Amino acid sequence: MRNDKASLDRAREALSSVTYPGFPRDVVTLGMVAGVEERDGAVVVDLRLPGGRRKPPAELERAMAEALSGVGLRLDLRVAAPAARPPDESPGGAASAAALLPEVGAVIAVSSAKGGVGKSTVATNLACAFSSLGLRTGLLDADVHGPSLPILMGTDERPTAAGGNRFHPVMRYGVKCVSMGFFLEESSPVIWRGPMVAGLLQQFLRDCEWGALDVLVIDLPPGTGDAQLTLAQQVPLAGAVVVTTPQEVAVRDVVRGIRMFAQVQVPLLGIVENMSHFRCPACGAEEALFGQGGGQRIAEEAGLPLLARVPVVPAVRVHGDAGEPIVCVAPESEVARVFLELATALSHLVGLPAAEPAPRSA
């Protein structure tokens, strides 16, 4: 087999039909194919895996081999080193995931495979709970198409320039915040394709002056797609929390989300069941408005802990719409205590420093 452009183009075209397990886009579009060359009668493919990992999923390697075999080529797969960043973007020039956020202790992703389960409310109050425990906390709204952080945190402040392409995050309730919503007019739609979304998230991670943080909470968009894979590739996630509601339709979608994180080798920290129950303020009786036991069942089936059951409390919605996280404005309430217990449990799971509750202001 000659080492010519035609055969290498044929190899790349074949590989563009191979999707990364659990994601809708192919490995070429996602930038995972770092190089293709011919050697000793085989096509040598350098594959860049999420988070600098060294072993590809078996089904991915099999699919790549079959795709090349279909055009008369044989696969020799190598795992590439993490991509190098331009020297002017990092003092060391290294683009390892750790170098991307060198002063961040732990990165926790909050995810849901289905929209409408209150994931952003959970992520926002979780970040505020970490801050209330005295931890230096950041919150990244990675939902580019439907950013909700400005509403939930009650601010229309814009990030300030920090020199060059860099910028300072917005500080709110003791939490450093970044969201696409800070860069848009209120009614502006975001009509972007997957690679553009991935590029924006990389910019938020690379160019924001996060400074020293104990924990960065990332509010992922619902579903499984480019944002999730970009973060798995670029950031050493300490783990992910999956948010669901008790009803069956949400629980079934959670399974897809769990499988997605397994495919990209991101540790799952546990399940949060939101809208778990409603407690009558008059008599104290609990009513399962959205079904019962779904979160516990999926946690048991996946071998994960059920980290929290967050009740249905009208005040959460009222304060959320007003830009006042319940953890900050009603810290002694039942639901605020649930979020504080969740933050404490996650602190132990990912090894965050012990801290005492501290007052936070807007």
N, C-alpha and C positions, 0 to 999 in steps of 0.2 A: 504494500500500500504506500503510495507516494505522499510525502508531506506537502500537500498543496492546498490552496485556499478553497477549492471547490469541495473537497472532502470535509474540511473543517466547518465550512458553512453548512454542509449537509448534517453534520453532527449537531451543530447548534440548533438548526431547525428541528431536528428530531427531539432534542432535549426540551425545546420550548413547548412540547406537548405533555411534559411531565409536571404535574402539580405537586407542591410540597404537601405531605399528608395532613389532612385537616384544613387546608386552605384552598381558596378558589383560584389562585394565580400560580403560574408556572415558575420553575426555578431560575430560568433565564431572566424573565421580567423582574423577579424579585432580587436580582443581582447576586444570586448565590453561586452562579457559575463564574469563578474567578479566572479561569483559563482553560483553553482547549488546545491540545497539540497531539501530534502523532509520534509514537515511539514503539519500536519493535513490533510493528503490525497491529497496534491497538491505539484507540483514542484515549489519551490521558486527560481526564477531566479533574480540574482542581475545584473542589466544592467547598464553599464557605458556609459553615453551619451556624445556626443561631447561638449567640452567647459564647463564641469561641469553642464550641464543643468539638470533640475529636472523633466521634463515632456516629455515622448516619443511621437513621431508621432503616431496618432491613427492607421494608417494603419500598422505600425510596430508592435504595440501591438496585433492587430488583426491577423497578419500573424504568430506571435509567438504562439498565442493561438491555431490557427488552426493546426500548425505543431505539437504541443504536443498532441492535441486532436487526430490527426491521428495515434498516437502510444499509445492511451489509457491513456494519462496523462492530468492533468489539470494545467493551468498556474496560478501562483501567482507572479506577476511582482513587483519588487522593483527597484528603481533607486539607484545605488550605488554611494558612494562618490568618488571623483576623486582619482586615484591611488596614493599611497604614493611613493615618490622617496626614494632610499636608502639614509641613513643618511649622507654618505660620499660625496654625490653629491650636497647637499644643506645644508646650515647652519641650517635651520629650519626643514629640512627633509620633507617639504611639497611639493607636486607635483601639487599644484593648477596651473592653467594656468598663473595666475598672478606671481607666484613664478618662473616660467620658464624664464620669461623676466622681472625681477623686475624693471629694470631701463629704460624700453621702454615705452614711453608715449602712442603711438597709433600704431597698426599694420594694414596695408592696403594691401589687396591681389588684384593683378591685374590678371584677368582671361579671358580666351576665351574658348568657347566650340569647336572651330574649329581652326586648325593650319593655319598658313600663313596669319593671319590678322594683323601682326605687333605688337603683344602683348608685346614681349620682348623689342622692340624699344620704345613702350609707357612706359613700366615699368622703363626702364633705364633713359629716359629723364624726367620722372616724379620724380624719385629719385634725379636727378641732379637739377631739378627745386626746390624741397624742400630745397636742400642744398643751392641753390642760394638765397633763401629767408632767409637764416641765420639759418635754422633748422638743428639740429644734426640728420643726416640721415644714415640709413643702407639700404642695398639692398641684399636680399637673392634670388638667382637663384634656385628655387625649381624644375626646369626641369632637373631631373637627367639624363634622356636618351638623351636629346639634349641641353646641357648647352651652352648658347650663351653670357653670361655676359663677359667672358674674351675678346671676340672679340669686343663687343659693347663698352666696357670700355677701350680697348686698353692696356691690361696688361697680361703678363704671369708670374707675380710674384706669389710666393707660400705663403700661410699663415705661420706664424711663431709660434713655440711652446710657450705655456704659462704655462707649468708645468702640469704634469700628462697627462690626455687626452685632456686638453684644448688647444685652439689655438687662435691667434689673427687674425681678419679679415684683408684683404688687403684694404688699403686706396687708393682711386683713385677719383680725382675731388672733394675732400672733402666728399666722400661717403664711408662708411665702407662696403666692399663687400665680399660675400661668394658665391662660386659656386662649383659644382662638377668638373667643368672644370679646377679648380685650382689644382686638385689632379690627373689629368690624363695626359698621354702623348697625343700629338695632334691627333694621329690617333687611339687611343684606343677606342674600342666600349664599351658601358655599357649594359651588358646583365644581368639584375636583375629582379627578380619577385617582385610583389607588396609589400609583407611584408618587403623585404630588402630595398625598396625605403622608406617605412614609417620609418624604423629604422634609415636610414641615415638622413632624415629630422629632426627627433628627436635629433640626435647628433648635427646637425648644430645649432639647437635652444638651446640645453642644454649646449654644450661644447664650443661654441664660446664666446670669451670675447667681447661681443657687447658693454659693458659699458653703459653709459648714452646716450640715444637717445630720440629725440622728436618723431621720426617716423621711422618705419621699413617697407619698401616696399617689398612685396614678389611676385616674378614673378612666377606664377603657371604654370605647364605644361598645354598644351591644353587638353580639354576633361573634363570628370568627373571620378574620380577614387581615388586611395589610397592616393595620395599626398593631395588632397583637404580634404578628410575626416580626415587624420592625423592632418592637421593644424587646422581644426575645433575642433578636440578633444583636442589638446594640447595648443592652443593659443587663448586668448580672442581677436578675430579679431574686430577691430573697424568697419570694413565693407569691402566690396568687390566692385571693379570696373570691369565692364564687357566690353571688347573691341570687336567691330565688324567692318565689312566693310559694305557698303551700299547694296551690292547685296543680292538677296533673299536667295541664298543657305547659306550664312553666318548668315543672320537674323534668319532663321529657327533653326539653331544650338544654337543660343543665348538663345532661349526659354528653351532648356534643361539645359543650365547653370544656368539660373535664377531659375528654379525649384529645381535644386540641392542645391543652397544656401538656398532656402526657407526650404528645408527638414532638413538641419542641423542648421537652425535658425541663420544664419549669415546675418547681415543687408546688404542690397544692397545699395550702395551709388549713383549709376547711371551708365549711358552708355557713352562710348567714341566711336565715329564713326571715325575710322581711314581710311586713303585714301579716304577722303570724296569728294574731288574735286581737279581739277587741274586748276591753274590760268595761263593763257598764259602770259609769261614774256614780250611779245611785246605789246599786246593790252589790257591785264588785264581781258579778258573774261574768265569766269569759264566754265569748261567742266566736267560733271559727268562721269568719266572714268569707274567707277564700279557700276553704278546705282545711284539712288537718293532717299533720304528720308527714307532709311531703318532703320537707327539709331533712327530717330525721331519717326517712327512708333512703333518700339519695345519699346521705352521709354514710349510712351503714353499708349500702351496696358498694360505694366507692372506697370504703375503708378510711373515711375522713372524719374528723370531729365536727359536730354541729357547734359552731363557735358562739352563735347567738340567735335568739328568737326575738325579733324586734316587733313590738306590738303596734297595732293601728291606733294612732293617737292624733286626733284632729289638729292639735297644737303643732305637730311636726310640719304639717302642710301649711298652716297659717304662718308660722315663723319662717318656713322655707321660702314662701312667696314674698315675704317681707325682707328677705336677705339676712335672716337672723337664725343661724344654726341652733337647734334646740339645746345642744350641749353647752353653748355659750350663754344663752339667755335664761335657761331654766335648768341649771346643772343638778338640782336636787330632784328633778322629776324622774319618774320610773324609766322612761325611754332614754333619758340622758345617762342614767346609771348603766343601762344596757350597753350603750356605746362606750362608756368608760371601762366597763368590764371587758368588752371586746378588745379595746386598745391594750389593756393590761395583758390579756391572754396572748395577743399577737406579739407584744413586747417580749414575753418569755419565749415564744416559739422561735423568733428570729434573733434573739440575743441582744435586744436593745438595752441601753443602760437603765438601771432602776432610777425612778424619779418620783418625787412627791407632787401631788396636785398643786398647780400654781394658778393664780388669777390671771385671766386674759382679758384684754380690752380690744375694742374694734380697731 
